[in-house]
Amino acid sequence: MPPTLQTAENFYSKFLNGTVKTYASCDTLQVKDYSKYAMNSFDSAHKQAHHNEQFPADLEECFKLGAEITN
């Protein structure tokens, strides 16, 4: 886990007096259609391919995490 997420978990665990869990979903889409915006620093084809491949797995992990914390 990246140190920044660990720091956030530690802070909120103390603040909320309980366990905090995070899930990092990275290299995500910022917009649906990059052609409508001046966002040349992003490779829209890469972003879309990564989204198509990784987002379903991220979504499944988040559902698992949600089920875990509600039980």
Gaussian input, Z-matrix of N, CA and C with variables (Angstrom, degrees):
# hf/3-21g

backbone

0 1
 N
 C     1     B1
 C     2     B2     1     A1
 N     3     B3     2     A2     1     D1
 C     4     B4     3     A3     2     D2
 C     5     B5     4     A4     3     D3
 N     6     B6     5     A5     4     D4
 C     7     B7     6     A6     5     D5
 C     8     B8     7     A7     6     D6
 N     9     B9     8     A8     7     D7
 C    10    B10     9     A9     8     D8
 C    11    B11    10    A10     9     D9
 N    12    B12    11    A11    10    D10
 C    13    B13    12    A12    11    D11
 C    14    B14    13    A13    12    D12
 N    15    B15    14    A14    13    D13
 C    16    B16    15    A15    14    D14
 C    17    B17    16    A16    15    D15
 N    18    B18    17    A17    16    D16
 C    19    B19    18    A18    17    D17
 C    20    B20    19    A19    18    D18
 N    21    B21    20    A20    19    D19
 C    22    B22    21    A21    20    D20
 C    23    B23    22    A22    21    D21
 N    24    B24    23    A23    22    D22
 C    25    B25    24    A24    23    D23
 C    26    B26    25    A25    24    D24
 N    27    B27    26    A26    25    D25
 C    28    B28    27    A27    26    D26
 C    29    B29    28    A28    27    D27
 N    30    B30    29    A29    28    D28
 C    31    B31    30    A30    29    D29
 C    32    B32    31    A31    30    D30
 N    33    B33    32    A32    31    D31
 C    34    B34    33    A33    32    D32
 C    35    B35    34    A34    33    D33
 N    36    B36    35    A35    34    D34
 C    37    B37    36    A36    35    D35
 C    38    B38    37    A37    36    D36
 N    39    B39    38    A38    37    D37
 C    40    B40    39    A39    38    D38
 C    41    B41    40    A40    39    D39
 N    42    B42    41    A41    40    D40
 C    43    B43    42    A42    41    D41
 C    44    B44    43    A43    42    D42
 N    45    B45    44    A44    43    D43
 C    46    B46    45    A45    44    D44
 C    47    B47    46    A46    45    D45
 N    48    B48    47    A47    46    D46
 C    49    B49    48    A48    47    D47
 C    50    B50    49    A49    48    D48
 N    51    B51    50    A50    49    D49
 C    52    B52    51    A51    50    D50
 C    53    B53    52    A52    51    D51
 N    54    B54    53    A53    52    D52
 C    55    B55    54    A54    53    D53
 C    56    B56    55    A55    54    D54
 N    57    B57    56    A56    55    D55
 C    58    B58    57    A57    56    D56
 C    59    B59    58    A58    57    D57
 N    60    B60    59    A59    58    D58
 C    61    B61    60    A60    59    D59
 C    62    B62    61    A61    60    D60
 N    63    B63    62    A62    61    D61
 C    64    B64    63    A63    62    D62
 C    65    B65    64    A64    63    D63
 N    66    B66    65    A65    64    D64
 C    67    B67    66    A66    65    D65
 C    68    B68    67    A67    66    D66
 N    69    B69    68    A68    67    D67
 C    70    B70    69    A69    68    D68
 C    71    B71    70    A70    69    D69
 N    72    B72    71    A71    70    D70
 C    73    B73    72    A72    71    D71
 C    74    B74    73    A73    72    D72
 N    75    B75    74    A74    73    D73
 C    76    B76    75    A75    74    D74
 C    77    B77    76    A76    75    D75
 N    78    B78    77    A77    76    D76
 C    79    B79    78    A78    77    D77
 C    80    B80    79    A79    78    D78
 N    81    B81    80    A80    79    D79
 C    82    B82    81    A81    80    D80
 C    83    B83    82    A82    81    D81
 N    84    B84    83    A83    82    D82
 C    85    B85    84    A84    83    D83
 C    86    B86    85    A85    84    D84
 N    87    B87    86    A86    85    D85
 C    88    B88    87    A87    86    D86
 C    89    B89    88    A88    87    D87
 N    90    B90    89    A89    88    D88
 C    91    B91    90    A90    89    D89
 C    92    B92    91    A91    90    D90
 N    93    B93    92    A92    91    D91
 C    94    B94    93    A93    92    D92
 C    95    B95    94    A94    93    D93
 N    96    B96    95    A95    94    D94
 C    97    B97    96    A96    95    D95
 C    98    B98    97    A97    96    D96
 N    99    B99    98    A98    97    D97
 C   100   B100    99    A99    98    D98
 C   101   B101   100   A100    99    D99
 N   102   B102   101   A101   100   D100
 C   103   B103   102   A102   101   D101
 C   104   B104   103   A103   102   D102
 N   105   B105   104   A104   103   D103
 C   106   B106   105   A105   104   D104
 C   107   B107   106   A106   105   D105
 N   108   B108   107   A107   106   D106
 C   109   B109   108   A108   107   D107
 C   110   B110   109   A109   108   D108
 N   111   B111   110   A110   109   D109
 C   112   B112   111   A111   110   D110
 C   113   B113   112   A112   111   D111
 N   114   B114   113   A113   112   D112
 C   115   B115   114   A114   113   D113
 C   116   B116   115   A115   114   D114
 N   117   B117   116   A116   115   D115
 C   118   B118   117   A117   116   D116
 C   119   B119   118   A118   117   D117
 N   120   B120   119   A119   118   D118
 C   121   B121   120   A120   119   D119
 C   122   B122   121   A121   120   D120
 N   123   B123   122   A122   121   D121
 C   124   B124   123   A123   122   D122
 C   125   B125   124   A124   123   D123
 N   126   B126   125   A125   124   D124
 C   127   B127   126   A126   125   D125
 C   128   B128   127   A127   126   D126
 N   129   B129   128   A128   127   D127
 C   130   B130   129   A129   128   D128
 C   131   B131   130   A130   129   D129
 N   132   B132   131   A131   130   D130
 C   133   B133   132   A132   131   D131
 C   134   B134   133   A133   132   D132
 N   135   B135   134   A134   133   D133
 C   136   B136   135   A135   134   D134
 C   137   B137   136   A136   135   D135
 N   138   B138   137   A137   136   D136
 C   139   B139   138   A138   137   D137
 C   140   B140   139   A139   138   D138
 N   141   B141   140   A140   139   D139
 C   142   B142   141   A141   140   D140
 C   143   B143   142   A142   141   D141
 N   144   B144   143   A143   142   D142
 C   145   B145   144   A144   143   D143
 C   146   B146   145   A145   144   D144
 N   147   B147   146   A146   145   D145
 C   148   B148   147   A147   146   D146
 C   149   B149   148   A148   147   D147
 N   150   B150   149   A149   148   D148
 C   151   B151   150   A150   149   D149
 C   152   B152   151   A151   150   D150
 N   153   B153   152   A152   151   D151
 C   154   B154   153   A153   152   D152
 C   155   B155   154   A154   153   D153
 N   156   B156   155   A155   154   D154
 C   157   B157   156   A156   155   D155
 C   158   B158   157   A157   156   D156
 N   159   B159   158   A158   157   D157
 C   160   B160   159   A159   158   D158
 C   161   B161   160   A160   159   D159
 N   162   B162   161   A161   160   D160
 C   163   B163   162   A162   161   D161
 C   164   B164   163   A163   162   D162
 N   165   B165   164   A164   163   D163
 C   166   B166   165   A165   164   D164
 C   167   B167   166   A166   165   D165
 N   168   B168   167   A167   166   D166
 C   169   B169   168   A168   167   D167
 C   170   B170   169   A169   168   D168
 N   171   B171   170   A170   169   D169
 C   172   B172   171   A171   170   D170
 C   173   B173   172   A172   171   D171
 N   174   B174   173   A173   172   D172
 C   175   B175   174   A174   173   D173
 C   176   B176   175   A175   174   D174
 N   177   B177   176   A176   175   D175
 C   178   B178   177   A177   176   D176
 C   179   B179   178   A178   177   D177
 N   180   B180   179   A179   178   D178
 C   181   B181   180   A180   179   D179
 C   182   B182   181   A181   180   D180
 N   183   B183   182   A182   181   D181
 C   184   B184   183   A183   182   D182
 C   185   B185   184   A184   183   D183
 N   186   B186   185   A185   184   D184
 C   187   B187   186   A186   185   D185
 C   188   B188   187   A187   186   D186
 N   189   B189   188   A188   187   D187
 C   190   B190   189   A189   188   D188
 C   191   B191   190   A190   189   D189
 N   192   B192   191   A191   190   D190
 C   193   B193   192   A192   191   D191
 C   194   B194   193   A193   192   D192
 N   195   B195   194   A194   193   D193
 C   196   B196   195   A195   194   D194
 C   197   B197   196   A196   195   D195
 N   198   B198   197   A197   196   D196
 C   199   B199   198   A198   197   D197
 C   200   B200   199   A199   198   D198
 N   201   B201   200   A200   199   D199
 C   202   B202   201   A201   200   D200
 C   203   B203   202   A202   201   D201
 N   204   B204   203   A203   202   D202
 C   205   B205   204   A204   203   D203
 C   206   B206   205   A205   204   D204
 N   207   B207   206   A206   205   D205
 C   208   B208   207   A207   206   D206
 C   209   B209   208   A208   207   D207
 N   210   B210   209   A209   208   D208
 C   211   B211   210   A210   209   D209
 C   212   B212   211   A211   210   D210

   B1=1.4423
   B2=1.5278
   B3=1.3363
   B4=1.4652
   B5=1.5292
   B6=1.3206
   B7=1.4670
   B8=1.5255
   B9=1.3319
   B10=1.4654
   B11=1.5235
   B12=1.3369
   B13=1.4634
   B14=1.5221
   B15=1.3266
   B16=1.4660
   B17=1.5191
   B18=1.3213
   B19=1.4656
   B20=1.5249
   B21=1.3274
   B22=1.4635
   B23=1.5229
   B24=1.3335
   B25=1.4640
   B26=1.5262
   B27=1.3333
   B28=1.4634
   B29=1.5221
   B30=1.3333
   B31=1.4619
   B32=1.5251
   B33=1.3281
   B34=1.4629
   B35=1.5153
   B36=1.3303
   B37=1.4635
   B38=1.5244
   B39=1.3201
   B40=1.4637
   B41=1.5258
   B42=1.3315
   B43=1.4649
   B44=1.5282
   B45=1.3257
   B46=1.4617
   B47=1.5236
   B48=1.3320
   B49=1.4576
   B50=1.5336
   B51=1.3284
   B52=1.4577
   B53=1.5096
   B54=1.3132
   B55=1.4570
   B56=1.5240
   B57=1.3232
   B58=1.4645
   B59=1.5183
   B60=1.3275
   B61=1.4570
   B62=1.5150
   B63=1.3324
   B64=1.4557
   B65=1.5190
   B66=1.3294
   B67=1.4543
   B68=1.5165
   B69=1.3122
   B70=1.4626
   B71=1.5209
   B72=1.3084
   B73=1.4636
   B74=1.5235
   B75=1.3230
   B76=1.4650
   B77=1.5329
   B78=1.3128
   B79=1.4739
   B80=1.5265
   B81=1.3167
   B82=1.4567
   B83=1.5280
   B84=1.3113
   B85=1.4625
   B86=1.5235
   B87=1.3179
   B88=1.4566
   B89=1.5321
   B90=1.3160
   B91=1.4588
   B92=1.5243
   B93=1.3283
   B94=1.4663
   B95=1.5175
   B96=1.3303
   B97=1.4586
   B98=1.5276
   B99=1.3296
   B100=1.4713
   B101=1.5329
   B102=1.3267
   B103=1.4648
   B104=1.5294
   B105=1.3036
   B106=1.4658
   B107=1.5334
   B108=1.3217
   B109=1.4585
   B110=1.5198
   B111=1.3177
   B112=1.4653
   B113=1.5302
   B114=1.3158
   B115=1.4664
   B116=1.5294
   B117=1.3166
   B118=1.4577
   B119=1.5243
   B120=1.3157
   B121=1.4658
   B122=1.5278
   B123=1.3373
   B124=1.4563
   B125=1.5224
   B126=1.3052
   B127=1.4594
   B128=1.5261
   B129=1.3300
   B130=1.4628
   B131=1.5268
   B132=1.3201
   B133=1.4689
   B134=1.5358
   B135=1.3251
   B136=1.4697
   B137=1.5227
   B138=1.3287
   B139=1.4591
   B140=1.5305
   B141=1.3354
   B142=1.4610
   B143=1.5246
   B144=1.3296
   B145=1.4684
   B146=1.5292
   B147=1.3268
   B148=1.4622
   B149=1.5235
   B150=1.3137
   B151=1.4696
   B152=1.5278
   B153=1.3238
   B154=1.4624
   B155=1.5210
   B156=1.3224
   B157=1.4655
   B158=1.5264
   B159=1.3255
   B160=1.4639
   B161=1.5198
   B162=1.3227
   B163=1.4666
   B164=1.5270
   B165=1.3305
   B166=1.4742
   B167=1.5349
   B168=1.3169
   B169=1.4728
   B170=1.5275
   B171=1.3357
   B172=1.4622
   B173=1.5260
   B174=1.3102
   B175=1.4531
   B176=1.5317
   B177=1.3141
   B178=1.4651
   B179=1.5233
   B180=1.3288
   B181=1.4716
   B182=1.5239
   B183=1.3202
   B184=1.4637
   B185=1.5242
   B186=1.3234
   B187=1.4601
   B188=1.5224
   B189=1.3434
   B190=1.4694
   B191=1.5280
   B192=1.3303
   B193=1.4566
   B194=1.5173
   B195=1.3191
   B196=1.4704
   B197=1.5143
   B198=1.3349
   B199=1.4617
   B200=1.5230
   B201=1.3184
   B202=1.4660
   B203=1.5248
   B204=1.3169
   B205=1.4670
   B206=1.5260
   B207=1.3117
   B208=1.4704
   B209=1.5135
   B210=1.3115
   B211=1.4749
   B212=1.4945
   A1=108.80
   A2=117.28
   A3=119.93
   A4=110.72
   A5=117.07
   A6=120.14
   A7=113.40
   A8=118.07
   A9=119.54
   A10=111.32
   A11=116.97
   A12=118.78
   A13=110.94
   A14=116.44
   A15=119.62
   A16=110.62
   A17=116.67
   A18=121.01
   A19=110.30
   A20=116.95
   A21=120.75
   A22=110.83
   A23=117.37
   A24=120.28
   A25=110.55
   A26=116.95
   A27=120.40
   A28=111.35
   A29=116.94
   A30=121.03
   A31=110.91
   A32=116.39
   A33=119.26
   A34=112.66
   A35=117.56
   A36=120.13
   A37=110.11
   A38=116.34
   A39=120.38
   A40=110.84
   A41=116.52
   A42=121.90
   A43=111.24
   A44=117.08
   A45=121.74
   A46=112.97
   A47=116.13
   A48=121.62
   A49=111.15
   A50=115.80
   A51=120.82
   A52=111.14
   A53=114.90
   A54=121.02
   A55=110.43
   A56=116.25
   A57=122.19
   A58=107.34
   A59=116.28
   A60=121.25
   A61=108.69
   A62=115.93
   A63=121.09
   A64=109.60
   A65=115.41
   A66=121.62
   A67=107.11
   A68=117.24
   A69=121.50
   A70=110.16
   A71=116.08
   A72=122.42
   A73=105.93
   A74=116.54
   A75=121.01
   A76=112.40
   A77=115.50
   A78=123.45
   A79=110.56
   A80=115.69
   A81=121.98
   A82=112.15
   A83=115.98
   A84=121.70
   A85=109.38
   A86=116.99
   A87=120.76
   A88=110.80
   A89=117.30
   A90=123.49
   A91=108.72
   A92=117.36
   A93=120.42
   A94=112.81
   A95=116.43
   A96=120.33
   A97=109.89
   A98=115.63
   A99=120.68
   A100=112.42
   A101=117.66
   A102=119.70
   A103=112.06
   A104=118.30
   A105=122.17
   A106=112.85
   A107=116.60
   A108=120.68
   A109=111.04
   A110=116.09
   A111=121.32
   A112=107.47
   A113=115.52
   A114=121.44
   A115=108.64
   A116=116.09
   A117=121.57
   A118=113.99
   A119=117.61
   A120=119.52
   A121=111.84
   A122=117.28
   A123=121.77
   A124=110.50
   A125=116.61
   A126=122.18
   A127=107.02
   A128=116.37
   A129=120.71
   A130=112.40
   A131=118.59
   A132=120.79
   A133=110.07
   A134=116.45
   A135=120.49
   A136=110.58
   A137=116.09
   A138=120.21
   A139=110.90
   A140=116.73
   A141=120.29
   A142=111.20
   A143=117.50
   A144=121.37
   A145=110.28
   A146=116.83
   A147=120.14
   A148=110.69
   A149=116.53
   A150=121.22
   A151=110.65
   A152=116.71
   A153=120.58
   A154=111.94
   A155=116.28
   A156=121.14
   A157=112.54
   A158=117.57
   A159=121.01
   A160=114.71
   A161=118.35
   A162=119.95
   A163=113.30
   A164=120.28
   A165=118.13
   A166=112.96
   A167=117.27
   A168=120.77
   A169=110.27
   A170=117.58
   A171=121.12
   A172=110.48
   A173=116.43
   A174=121.42
   A175=110.88
   A176=117.03
   A177=121.60
   A178=110.92
   A179=117.00
   A180=120.44
   A181=111.08
   A182=116.90
   A183=120.08
   A184=111.48
   A185=117.56
   A186=120.69
   A187=110.34
   A188=117.38
   A189=121.41
   A190=110.57
   A191=115.87
   A192=120.53
   A193=110.12
   A194=117.23
   A195=120.89
   A196=112.06
   A197=116.58
   A198=120.15
   A199=110.87
   A200=116.64
   A201=121.05
   A202=111.82
   A203=117.00
   A204=118.82
   A205=112.65
   A206=118.73
   A207=120.08
   A208=112.22
   A209=117.83
   A210=120.55
   A211=111.52
   D1=135.33
   D2=178.17
   D3=-59.37
   D4=144.87
   D5=-178.40
   D6=-56.04
   D7=-33.90
   D8=-178.70
   D9=-66.43
   D10=-36.97
   D11=177.42
   D12=-70.67
   D13=-38.18
   D14=177.14
   D15=-62.97
   D16=-39.99
   D17=177.66
   D18=-63.12
   D19=-42.98
   D20=178.65
   D21=-63.86
   D22=-43.94
   D23=178.52
   D24=-60.62
   D25=-44.21
   D26=179.85
   D27=-62.09
   D28=-44.45
   D29=-179.73
   D30=-61.83
   D31=-51.58
   D32=-176.46
   D33=-70.17
   D34=-28.51
   D35=175.31
   D36=-62.12
   D37=-41.84
   D38=178.57
   D39=-71.79
   D40=-42.79
   D41=-178.25
   D42=-64.63
   D43=-42.22
   D44=-176.96
   D45=-93.24
   D46=-4.91
   D47=179.82
   D48=56.14
   D49=50.60
   D50=179.50
   D51=-169.95
   D52=-169.77
   D53=-179.63
   D54=-88.43
   D55=136.28
   D56=177.60
   D57=-121.94
   D58=134.26
   D59=177.71
   D60=-124.06
   D61=141.73
   D62=179.16
   D63=-125.79
   D64=157.95
   D65=174.02
   D66=-136.85
   D67=122.54
   D68=-178.71
   D69=-93.03
   D70=121.45
   D71=173.79
   D72=-111.12
   D73=111.31
   D74=-170.02
   D75=-111.67
   D76=164.89
   D77=179.60
   D78=55.65
   D79=46.25
   D80=-175.46
   D81=-87.71
   D82=167.56
   D83=175.19
   D84=-75.10
   D85=134.85
   D86=175.26
   D87=-90.42
   D88=-33.90
   D89=179.99
   D90=-142.24
   D91=161.43
   D92=179.13
   D93=-75.54
   D94=-36.41
   D95=-176.37
   D96=-128.66
   D97=99.54
   D98=-177.12
   D99=-66.29
   D100=-19.96
   D101=-178.67
   D102=-69.79
   D103=-16.95
   D104=-179.94
   D105=-83.93
   D106=-6.97
   D107=-173.98
   D108=-131.44
   D109=156.44
   D110=176.18
   D111=-86.25
   D112=82.33
   D113=-176.73
   D114=-129.75
   D115=52.78
   D116=-175.38
   D117=-65.91
   D118=-16.78
   D119=179.98
   D120=-74.54
   D121=-12.27
   D122=178.45
   D123=-101.53
   D124=139.44
   D125=173.37
   D126=-90.95
   D127=99.19
   D128=-173.35
   D129=-61.62
   D130=-34.71
   D131=178.74
   D132=-65.82
   D133=-42.56
   D134=177.23
   D135=-63.66
   D136=-45.66
   D137=-179.48
   D138=-58.73
   D139=-45.50
   D140=-178.58
   D141=-66.74
   D142=-42.19
   D143=179.14
   D144=-63.23
   D145=-43.83
   D146=178.67
   D147=-63.92
   D148=-41.67
   D149=178.56
   D150=-60.79
   D151=-46.65
   D152=-178.67
   D153=-62.43
   D154=-35.67
   D155=-177.74
   D156=-84.42
   D157=-45.91
   D158=-170.05
   D159=-93.18
   D160=-33.32
   D161=-173.02
   D162=-59.44
   D163=-41.60
   D164=177.31
   D165=-59.36
   D166=-37.64
   D167=177.54
   D168=-67.74
   D169=-41.88
   D170=177.67
   D171=-62.41
   D172=-43.26
   D173=179.85
   D174=-61.40
   D175=-43.72
   D176=178.41
   D177=-61.70
   D178=-43.92
   D179=178.81
   D180=-63.50
   D181=-37.13
   D182=178.33
   D183=-68.03
   D184=-38.88
   D185=175.07
   D186=-61.44
   D187=-42.18
   D188=178.03
   D189=-62.26
   D190=-43.25
   D191=179.27
   D192=-63.59
   D193=-42.60
   D194=177.94
   D195=-61.47
   D196=-42.43
   D197=177.78
   D198=-64.97
   D199=-37.39
   D200=-179.44
   D201=-66.37
   D202=-42.02
   D203=-175.68
   D204=-81.69
   D205=-13.70
   D206=178.98
   D207=-93.62
   D208=-6.38
   D209=178.83
   D210=-95.22

